[in-house]
Amino acid sequence: MKDRTRAVVIGGGVVGVSTLYHLAKKGWDDVVLIERKELTSGSTWHAAGLLPLFNVSYSVGQIHKYSVRFYQELQEETGMNVGFSKVSNVRLARTKDRWDEFMYYAGIAETIGVPVKILTPEEVKEVWPLCETEGLFGALQHPDDGYIQPADLTQALAKGARDRGATIYRYTSVTAIEQQGDGTWLVKTDKGDIVADHVVSATGNFARRTGAMVGLNVPVIPVEHQYIVTEPHPAIVERKKQGLPEMGVLREADSSWYMREENGGLLLGPYEKGAPCCYMDGPTDDSEYELFQEDLDRLMPHIETAITRVPAFGEVGIKKVYNGAIAYTPDGSPIVGPAPGLKNFWLNEGHSFGVTAAGGAGWQLAEWIVDGEPTIDMMGVDPRRFGPYATEGYLKEKNEEAYANVFTMHYPDEERAAARPLKTTPVYDRLKKMGAVFGSVYGWERANWFAPDGYFVPPEQLGVGVDVLTNHNHAAPLDDGRIVERWSFRRSNYFEHVGNEVKNVADNVGVLDMSAFAKCWISGPGAEAWLNSILANAVPKRVGRIALCHMLTKKGGVRCEFTVYRQPAGFYLVSAGAYEAHDHDILQKLLPADGSVHMFPITTLWGVLVLAGPRSRDVLQKLTRTSLSNADFPWLSGKAINVGPATAHALRVNFVGELGWELHHPIEQQNAIFDQLMEAGAEYGIKPFGIRAMTAMAIEKSYRLIPRELSIEYSAYESGLDRFIKPDKGDFIGRDAVVRSKADGLRWQFVTLEVDGVTDADARGNEAIYRDGVLVGRATHGSFGFRTGTSLALAMVKPEHAGEGTELDIKILGTLHKARVIGESPYDPQNARLRA
């Protein structure tokens, strides 16, 4: 065995071998893969080999797209047959909600370049003659989709990697992984030790055991997945004799199963409720080609619907039932990227659709390792989207939930209930009594909106119109049994109530709990110089001032966004709560080695209450002697103030575009401050408001978000951050690249659109945008503007179509709407209300 290499990939399934191949393809020929048994002996060997392009995640969609194309190229490169059957994929829709989901996805597919076809029930029958089409709305077809032989694919990847100089050690077990003083990794095995600059964990069902070797809590636990293979059916055998094409992969999403041909018979793979997590402590050391005992009783509802849709399935005997482990994460998306807290340790784990994702995940991880950046926005799969709260008990509940919801509709406003509430702020119970309908971000409970007293959704509005297995379209009942939220791709039942919250903030005053913000304290003699060297904007020079600062990538894209508040002893940094682990990990890894800068995460020590609206000054002034006048307390400044007997740092900023303050306070004083605000604000009409109202108001101000308008895929100038970039202040990460991007000419430009003809469905993000029938951009966010009275979308378009007044078209749920580019910040463009 070698004793030195640039990178060690641990795990010889399709994901690990793809990572090895792509590292070698990037020019790293001195790379090694270690596999404890034989290649594909884990989950890869029993995978059904499907290649579903359908995915409403922008990141995962692009990963899958690459894989499907690459596997065909790999076959040509290596001369090895990967067993790719391009038979297409047909997804059936039985409900209006499902059709909305398909139309929403079709927009995503167009913006990332994945061809789709819309089929009528009659056309479904043409491509799948054994399918009964009664009750179908229609179908979505991926012509380039199909299935592949996982073992053949893995062997082709292995050959391609070896041909490029990579080395594979089979039947070699990793016994320990230790980081040495010089930053390299010592990988100990039963066949000898090897030192590597980088380590990639692609160990599938062993992910948590591998992570434990280096002190990582990897948020992956496998779930049992079963599929059934039947004996040959005469009709399918006869089709083959006649030389007729193989029928495509059929998916009845509303019954939560997929089906395809297999050796003259049929293969059925259901995703049922009640499938248990497995390998809680990892597989045994001798585990190889392992299956579990089948449990057909769990599958019976799906089998029955499959027989109804494809009667041929019930006309032949069962040949084999496979029940094997598939790795899952709490949200069902994989874990691809740098491990938090560790230098040059990488994760490519949690692949529930590993065969489909392997090519793209290996490609992007190799880009990341070799070049320091991926080439597509990977926030949706970044390992740091989860935090320390994702413990074993949490993972068990969430991963089983994710498995059961593979085929349920992924509504944009969906909030899944398992393992909640987990992290709550002190005001949680108060907000709950006031009607808060909660969502969850990074484990925190946050009020999305507030339901009026006694409010409920009438039972007749809760159904999807058809009796289907995936009738999962509303939030869990409240403690008293009321269901108050029905999810939708359209304006749902809470639309009116969110509008009322916006109106009250605009006319009076509102309060919002934003304690989930990520917060950290930066201090030390080198703090100011260090922050200026990593952030594109200049940090505040004067105590009490606030600046919005972005960290760029080496290529000039946007990686992070921070509010920076200067205090006498250091800097207080605030960023999005969803990206706490991501943002703090990046900061930690950039700290100077000389100890001149210190960083302290303080998220759970400080709460945040946002007070906003034209009467906010009146409310807060009743509780403090500090002058809140414009002259004494201008916009973008902060001060330590008393709030009655409590204390807070009042920051004159907010994300809603109204006069107001963020009150950052010791978390133990939150209830005292909240109660005082509500009492003092009673005469001014104070009411709580939620995240959905905040988002609608932010869109009216054209405020950008990571990873929507702010992304590694767009230069900071393309995202319209000109006023936050200070290239003359000295060098900072990405400075030369972002300056060069502007000089070379921007590829995209951020715009705000006003959309016409909308009645019940606003843009959500990822909708395709056209000029004279030609695709020219994509929406990144959207909402109804309750203060402007218009439907709005934020978007990235080609610069030649970004001029104010330009007429465009946007496709929302399959319907084209006229749209025109309008000026930035359609609500209060001069910020008069913010500065009032």
N, C-alpha and C positions, 0 to 999 in steps of 0.2 A: 504493500500500500504506500502511496505517496505520503510524505510527511509535511508537505507545504502546498497550498493552492490558493487561488484568489477567492474562490467561493465554494462552499459546501452546501448542496441541496440535500435535505434529509427527507426521504419519502419517494418511493418508486411507483406511485400511481400516475395516472395521466397528467395530473396537475404538476407534480414534481418533475416529471420527465420533460414536460413542456417548458418549465422554467429553465431547466438545464439547457435544452435546445436553444432557447432564445438568448440566454447568456452567451452561449457559444456563437450564435449568429451575430451578436453584437461585437464579436471579436475577442471575447474572453475564452480562448481555447484551453486555458489551464483552469478548468472547473471540474468538480467532482460531485457525483450523486451517490448517496449511501442508502441502500434498501435492506431492511432486516430479513426479508424472505426473497421471493421472486417478484419481478416487476408485475404490477396489476393484482397482487395477491390480497389487497384490501378491498375497498368499496368499488374500485374500477372494474373488477372482474365480473361482478353481478349487475352492473349498471345496464339499463335498457338501451343506452346509446342514443337517446333522442337528442336533437339539436334545435330546441325551440328558440327562435329568434324573438318571440314575443316577450317583452319586458318593459314595464312602465318606468323603470329606472334608466335615466339618461346614461349613467356610467355603465351599468350592466348591459344595456342594449348595444352599446358600441363594442364591448368585449365580446358579446355573442356574435355580432356581425363579423368581426375580424376572424373569429374561430372558424366559422362556416367557410369563409373564403380561403383561409390559410390551409385547412385540412386538404382541400383539393390541390393546392399548390405543393403541399408536402408530398403528396402521392407522386407528383411529377418529379420532384426533386430527388426522392429516395428510390423511386422505382418499386416501392412496396405498396400493395393494395391496402388502403385503410378501411375498406368496406363501407364507403360512403354511398348510401342509396338516396339520391335526391328525388324523393317521391312527393315532396311538398307536405305542408302541414295545414289541416283544415280545422278551424275553431268554430264551433257551433254556438249560436246565441238563441236562447229561448225567451229572454226577457228584454224589456226596453232598457233597463239599467245595464244589462250586459252589452247591448248594442251601443249604448253611450260609451261604455268602457272601450269597446273595439274602435269606435270612431275617434276617441281620444288617443288611443294608441296609434292609430293610423297616422295621426299628425306627427307623433314622435318618430315613427318609422320613416316618414318622408324627410324629416329634418336631419336624420342621421344616415339616410341613404339606403334604407332597407325596403325593397319592393314588396307591396302587399296588393292583393286583389280582394274586392268585395264580391261575394257570391250570393245569388238568390238561392232559395231552397231547391229550385229546379236545377240549378247549376251544381249544387252539392250532390244531387242524385247522379249527375253525369260523371263526376269524378269519384264518387263513392256509391256505386250501385247497390251495395248491401245495406246502405243506411236508410232508415225510414226518416222522412223529412217533415212529418206532421208536427205542427207547433213551433217550427223554427222561424225566427225573424230573418235569418240569413246566416252568413258565415264570413270569416276572415281567412284568407289563404296566403301562406308564404310559399311562393313557387320555388324558392331556393332552399327550402327547409327539407328535413328528412331525418335519417338516422345513420349511425355509423357503428362499426364494430370496435368497442373500446380497447380490446386487447391488441388488435391489429394497428389501431391508431397509436397506441403507446409504443409498440415495437418500432413503428416508422419514426416516431419522435426520437427514440433511443438511437436508431441508426443515423438519423440526421445529426444528432448531437455528437455521436462518436466520430462521424465523418468530419466534423468541424474541430475535433481535438479533445472533446470532453471524455471523461472517464466515469464508468459506472461500476460500483462495487455492490454485488448482490450478496445475500446471506451474510450481511455485516450489520451488527447491532450497535447503535449509539448508546453508550452507557453513561456519558456525562458531557456537559458542554460548559466551558469555563472561559470567561473573558480575562485576558492577561493584561499586565500593566501597560503594554504598548497599544492596547485597543484591539489586538487580534484575538481570534477565538481559537481555543484548544478544544477540538472535538475528539473525545475519547471513544474508541470502539473496541469490540472484542477481537479485532484483527490488527490493532495498532492505533496510534494517535495521529491526528493531522491538524496542522495549524492553518487557519483561513482568515482572510480579511473580512469576509462576509459569510453569514450563515442564513440559509432560507429554510424555514420549517414548512414542509408541505406533507404533513404526516397524517392527515385525514382523521381517522378515528382515534389516533394517538395524540391529537393536538394538545390536549390539556396535560398529558404526561410530558410531552416535549417541552411545553411552556414552563412546567414546574421545574425543569432542570436549570432554567435561567431566572426563576423567580417571577414568571409571567402568569397571570390569570387569563388564559386564552378563552374568549367567550364562545366556545364551540362545544356542543354535546350532540352526538348522533341520535337519530330517531329511526325506528324500524320502518322500512318501506317494503310493501309486498307488491308483487305483480304475478299475474297468472298467464301461463302459456297453454293453449288448447291443442288438442289433436288436430290434424289437418281437416279442413272442411271441403267437401266435394266442389262447391262453387268456386272456391279460391284456387283449388287444384286445377279445375277446368279452365279458369281464366289464364293461368300460367301456361297451360298446354296450347291455348289459342294465341299466345304471345301478347296478351293484353297487358297494359302497364300495371305495375303494382299500385294499389290504392294508397293514398297518402296517410300520414299519421293523423288520426281523427281525435279531436279533443272535445268532449262535451263538458265545457267548463261549469255549466250549471248543475251538473251531476258529479263533478270533481273526479273525472277520470280521463285517461288517454288510451288509445287503442291503435295498434298497427298490425300488419301482417307479420307472421313469423313461421317460416318453413311450411307454408301451406295452411297454417292455422292462424290464430289470432293471439295477440298479447294484450292484456288489459292491466293497466296500472292505476288503481284508485288512490286518492289521498283522503283518508278517512279521519273522522274525529276519534280520539282515543288511542291513536298510535303512540306507544310509549317511547320515552328516551331510553337509550341503552348505552352500554359501556360507560357507565357513570365514573368508573375508576379506570377506564381504558380497557382495551382487549387484553387477554392474557398474552404472555410472552410467546407462546407457541401458536397463537392465532394465525390462520392462513386460509384463504378461500372459505371464510366462515359464513354460515347462514344460521338463522334462528328457526324455531318451530313456527309453521304457518298458523294463522288464526283467521279462517275464512268467515267466521261469524261477524267479525268487525267489518268485513267487506260486503256483506249481503245487500245492504241498500244500494250500493254502487253496482253490484253485479246485476241486480234487478233492473236498474235503469239502463244498463248496457245492453241487456237482452231486449228491452223495449226499443232502444234506438237501433240496435244491430241484432235482429233475431237470430242470425247465423251463429252468434256467440253462444247462444244457449242450445244449439243443435249438435254440439260435439263435446267430447269429454275433456276433462282437465288432464293435461300431460305433466305439468310441473308448476308448483307454486314456489316462488323465490321470496324469501323474507330476509333482507340484509340491511345493514346499517348505512345510513346516509348522514353525513355531517350537516348540522344545522346551526344557525345563529338566531338571536332573538328576532331579527327582522327578515330572516330568510335570504339575505344577500351575503355574499362571501366576505372574507377578511383578507384584503390584499394591500400590503404596504408595510411601512416600518413599524416595528414593535415599539410601543411607548416605553420611554425610559432607558432603552438600550441602543447603543451605537452599532450600526451595521448588522443588526439582527432583524430579519424580515419574515413576514408571515404570508402564506398563501394557503389559507385554511378555510373551513366552513363552507365548502362548495356543495350545496344541495343539488345543483345542476353542473357537476364537475366536468362531465365530458363536453358539454356545450361551452363552458367558461374557460376550460384549461388553456386553449390556444391564446385567447385574448388576455387572460390573467398573466400567463407566462410572459407574453410580449410586453405588457405594461410594467410588470415588476422588473424585467430586465432593463427596460428604459430607465426606470427609477434608480436601480442600483448602479448602472454604468454611467448614466448621464446626470444623475442627481435629481431628475424630474421625470414624471410620466408625461405622456403627450396628450392624454385626454384627462378630463376632470375626474378624479377618482374619489371624491369626497363621499360618494354613496357607498363605497366599499372599504374606506379607510379603517384600519383596525382601531383607530382612536375615536371612532364615533361612539364607542362604549367606554364606560369608566369602571372604577372599582366596585360600584354597586352591582355589576353583573356577576353575582356570585353563583355558586352551583345551584342553589335553590331557585334563584331568579331564572337562570338558564333553563332549568328543567321545565318550568311553567311556560316561559316564553317560546322555547324551541318547539314544544309540543303544539302550542298555539300556532306558530308559524307554519308548521307542517300541515295542520288541519285547514289552514287558510291559503294553501297554495293556489287553489282554483276559485276561492271566493273573490268577489269583485273588490279590487283595490281602489276604493273611493278616495279622492283627494282629501276628504275631510274625515276619513276613518280614524278612530282611536281605539285600539284593541285593549281589552280589559285585563288580561292575565297579569299577575304579579303587581297589581295596583290596588290602592295607592302605596307607593314605596317611599319616596322622598317628599315630605310636605313642609311647607313653611308655617310659622306660628299662626298666620291668619287663615290657614286652610279651612278650619272649622267655621270661622266667621263668614268667609266667602261662600261656603257650602250652604249655610243657613240663608244666605241672601240669594240663592238660586244659581250659584255657579255651576256650569257644566264644564267639567275638567278635561284637559288633554294632558299628554305626557311628553316631556322632552328631557333627554339625558337622565331619566328616572324621576325628574321633578314633576309634581302635579302643578298645572297652570290653568287658570280659568280661561276657557276659550270664549265663553259668552255667558250671559245670565238669563235664565228663564223666569218669567213672571210667576208670582205666587199661584200655585195650583195648576200651572200650565202642563199640558201633556199633548202628545201627538195622537190623534184619533186612531183607533185600531185599523180602520179601513185604509189609512194612509201608510201603513207599515209594510204591507205585502208588496211583492214585486209583480203581482198579477198572475203568477203561475206557481204551482206547487213544485218547488225545486229544492234540491239538497243544500244548495249554497245560498239559501235565503238569509243572508247575514248582512243586514242593511241598516242597522240602527245601534245606537249606543246601549250599553247595559242599563237596565232599569235603576232608578234611584232607590234609596232605602225603602221608600214607601210604595214601590212598585211602578211608579210612573215612568214611561218612556218619553223623553223630552227631545230627542234628536234622531232624525232619520237622515242617513247619509245619501249623497247624490253627487253626480257630476254637474248638476244644474243648481240653481238657487234653491236651497232647501228650506225647511221650516223655520230655521233660525234667522233667515235673511232679514225679516222685518225687525226682529229684536236687536240684531247687530246694528241695523240702521238707527234704531232708537238710541243705542249706546253712543254712536258717533254723534248724533244730533245733540245729545246732552253734553258731550265733551265740547262740541263747537259752541253751544249756546251758554253753558253753565260751567261745570267743572266735574271731572271724573278722576277716579283713583284706580291704579292698576298695579298688581303685584308682579314685579319682574325680578324677584330674588334669584331666579335661576341663572341670571347673568354669570358668566365666568369672570372671576376677579383675582387679581394678584398684585403684590406689592413689589416694586423694584427699587432697590436702594444701593448705596455704596458709592465710593468716589468716582467710579467710572460709569455710573448709570446713565447720565445724560449723553455722553459721547457714544456709549454702546447703543442706546436706543436710536440715536440719530444715524448710526451706521447700519441699522437693520430696517428702519422704517423710512418710507418715501417722503412723508411730510416732516417738517421740523417739529420737534417736541416743544411744548410751551417753555418759554424762557423765564416767565414770571410766575411766582407762586400764586395759585388760585386760578390760573388759566387752564383752558381745556382745548384739546385738538383732536380731530379725527385723523387717525394715522393708519396706513396700510403697509403690510409687509408684502413685498413682491417676490416672485420667483426669480431665478437667475435669468429667465427668458422674458421677464417683464410682465408676467401675468400676476394676478392677485391671489395671495395665499391666505392672508389673515387680515382682519380689521379690528382695530382697537380704539376705544376712547381713552385718551391719556390725560390724566388730571394731575397737575403738579402741586405737590404739597411741600412744606419746608424740609422734610427729611427724605423725600423721595418721590416716586411716581406711582400713581394708582392706575392700573390698566383694567379696562372692562371690555369683554368681548362676548360673542353669542354663546348662550348657555349650551346649545347643542354641540358646540365644538370645544368644550373646556379641555378635554384630554388632548385633543389635536393641537390647540393653540398653546397650551402650557408646555406640552412636550417639545414643540418647536422652539419655544423660548429657552427652555432648559438646555436643549442641545446646542444652542448658540451662545450660551454664557461664556465669557472669557475665562480661560484656564487660570489666570493670575489671581482670581478671587476678588477682583475689584468691583464686581457686581453681584448683588444677592437677589434672589427671587423667592417669594413666599406666596404660595397659593392660599387665598383666604375666602374662597367662594362661600363656604358654609358658615363663616363668621359674620358675614355682612348680608343684610337684607336690603331690598330696593323696593320702594313704593314710588310710583310715578304719579304726580299730581299735575293735571293738565286741563286747560280751558281758560276762558277769559276771566273767570272769577277765582283762579287758583291763587293769585297774589292776595286777594282779600281773605281767602281761607287761611293761608299759611301765615300771613301777617298777624292774625289773631293769636298765633301760638309762639311767636318769637319777637324779641326786641330788635333783632337784626333788620336793618332797613332793606326792603326788597325792591326799592325803586330802581328804575332803569339806570339812573346815574350811579347808584351805589352798588347795584348788583346786575351788571350787564349780561347779555346773552353770551354763552360760551365761557362762563366763569363759575367758580364754585367757592363755597365757604363752609366752615364748621359753624353750625347754628344750634341753638336750643329749640326743641319742639315741645313746649311745655316743660315738664321735668326731664324729658328724654333729649337725646342728642342725635345729630345727623350731619353728614356732609351733604349740603344742598347743591346739586349741580344743575345749572340752568341750560339743560339740553333735554330733548325728548325725540321720539320717533314718530310723533303724530302731527307735528306742524302747528302746535298751538302754544300760547304762553304756558310755561310750566317749569317744574323742577323734578329731577330725580332725587329722592331722599335716600341716601346710602347710610345705613344705620346699623349699630350692633344688633344682631339677629334677635337677641333676647329682649330687645325693646320694641320689637315690631308691633305687637298688639297694642302697646301703650300709644304708639304714634298713630296707628290706624284708627283706634277709637277716638283719639283727639281730632283727627282730620274729619271723621264722619260727623262728630258733634259740631265742630266749628263750621263745617260746610253745609250743615242742614239748611240754613237760611238761604244758601246760594244754589240749592238743588243738586248737591253732590250725590253721585251714584258711582258704583264700581263699573268698570268696563273690562273687556277681555281681549285676548290675543287677536281674535278675528276682527274686532273693531280697529285695533291698533294697525293690523295689516292693511285693511282697507284705507285707512288714513295715510299710511306710509306710501302706498301706491299713488295716492293723489298728490304726494310731494315728490314723486319719482325717486324715492329712496331706494338704494341698491342693497341687495343681500348676497351673501355667500351661501351656496355656490350658484346662484341664479345669474344675476347681472355681473357679479364679481367672480371670476373664475381663472384658473391657470390657463384656460384656453383662449382668453381674451387679454390683450395688453391693457394695462391700467388706463391708457388714453382711449382705447376702444370702449371701455366701460364708462367714459366720461368723467374721470377723476382728475382732470387737469388741475383744478385748484388745490388738490391735495398732494400734488407731486412737486417737489422742490429740487430739481436737478442741480441747482447752483449752490446748495447748502453743503456739498461735499459728497463723497462716495457713500452709497448705500446699496444693499442687495438689489440687483436688477436694474440699477441706474442706467448703465450703458445700453442695455437691451431695450429698456422702455423708451429711451431717447431715440435710439435707432429705429424703433418701430414707427415712431411718428415721422421721422425723416424719410423712411422708405415708403410711407403711405399706409394708412390703416386699412385692414381687411374688413372690419366691422365697425359699426357705430351704434351706440346706445341711443334709443329714442323712446318717447312716450307716444302712445297711440290712443285716439278716441275712436271707439268702435260703434258703428251705427247698426240699427235694426235688432239689437239684442232685447229679448223679452224674458228669457228665463235661464240663460247659460252664458256666463262671462268667461273670458279667457282665464285659464289656470296656470299656464306656462307650458312650453313645448309645442304650442300650436304653430302650424306652418303659415308663413306670410308670403304673399305673392305680389308681383307687379306684372300686369298683363298676362297672367297665367304662368309666369316663371317664378320659381321659388327664389326668394331674395333674403329670407331671414327666418327667425323663429322667435316666438314670444318667450319671455323668461318668467313672467308673472302677470297676474291680472286680477281685476276685481271690479265691482261696481263702486263708483265714487259717490258716496252718500252726500257729501258736501257740494260736489260739482254737479251732481245729478246726471252723470254720464258713466258709460261702461268704458273702462280703461284697460290698457295692456302696456306693459313694459316689454321692450324687445331689443334684439340685436339684428340689424339689417346691414346690407351692403351700403357703403357710404354714399354712393350715387343716388340712393333712395331715402336718404336721411334728412333731406331738407324740410323745414317746416312747411306744412301745407301739402306735402306729397301724398297722393291718393294711392292706397294699397288695399289689398284684400287679406283677410285673416280667416282661416277655416276653424270654426269652433264646433266640435262634435259633428263634423261632417258637413256643416253648413257654411257657405262663404258669406262673409259680412264685409261691407265697405269699412275701411278704416283710414284715418289720415294722421299724419305726423303733426303733433302739436308741440308747443313750447314746453320746456321742462317745468315741473312743479305746477300743474294746472290749477291747484288750489293755492292761493296766496303766493304767487311767484316771487314777490318782493320780500317775502318773509316778514311782513309787517306784523302779523299776529304773534309770531315767535318772539319778535323784538319788542312787543308792546310794553 
